Amino acid sequence: MSWLFLFLFIDPDTTLSNKPPSKTLYAGLEELSEKLPRVWWDRQWVGACRPKDIRQVVAPVRIPLENADGSLRFVIPIRGKVNSGFGFRRGWQFHFGLDIDLQVGDTVVAAMDGEVRLAGYDPLGYGYFCVIAHPNGLETVYGHFSYLMVQPEQMVKAGEPIGLGGSTGWSTGPHLHFEIRFMGEPIDFSALIDFPSGELIEKEIFISAQTFDHLSVLRDAIYHIVRRGESLYLIARRYGVTVRYLCALNGLSPRSVIRPGQRLRVR
């Protein structure tokens, strides 16, 4: 079974033994993008295959995190306190994953068997990060490493070290930013995992259009294209918000340099 079909039909018996190489995965996603105009594809970004509105294309499906025969298992990337959950925080910024407390240098492991689709450095967001694609059709995202231990197209096993904890990128202190994504869209999995104890509460994820209800609010976001001579202060005053608010929405600092043509979210 091609990985292309894992985004549409989940086969619980699929294992890494029959997984095609990454180039086949990429080709399958590009083919899917051509067949479904509502889906865009770009192999350079975290959301590799992301529908314009996933609620229009997703059908209810149960995706296993573990199988009884052990062919699929889930390992907590790191045990620790959840410092920030999924959803809006500070009233305006939407957080697409969970932030797990750790110390710089703590070992973070892969949650499931898979292939590293992306690995690198994102200075205004994830810092040192990686994205792992899994045979069950999910992807996991790990951010803010101090040291990255994997590279693109590398195969990893559940529980295998992939990086050391840190605070790189847009981070206010050492933690692991962890996401689970389906078709490029993050999902709220906070009720499935107990991070302090390291226990998996539920062994499958149920996904339907309702899983992505939070997109209704995010789709209403308002953006501003920076014009010559504008500053964060002038833009904030125009929209009746604060500079701090603009910075939080766009991953900037008050000292960030903005350029004509740059797109900033203002609501």
Order of alpha helices (4+ residues) and beta strands (2+ residues): alpha-beta-beta-beta-beta-beta-beta-beta-beta-beta-beta-beta-beta-beta-beta-beta-beta-beta-beta-beta-alpha-beta-alpha-alpha-beta
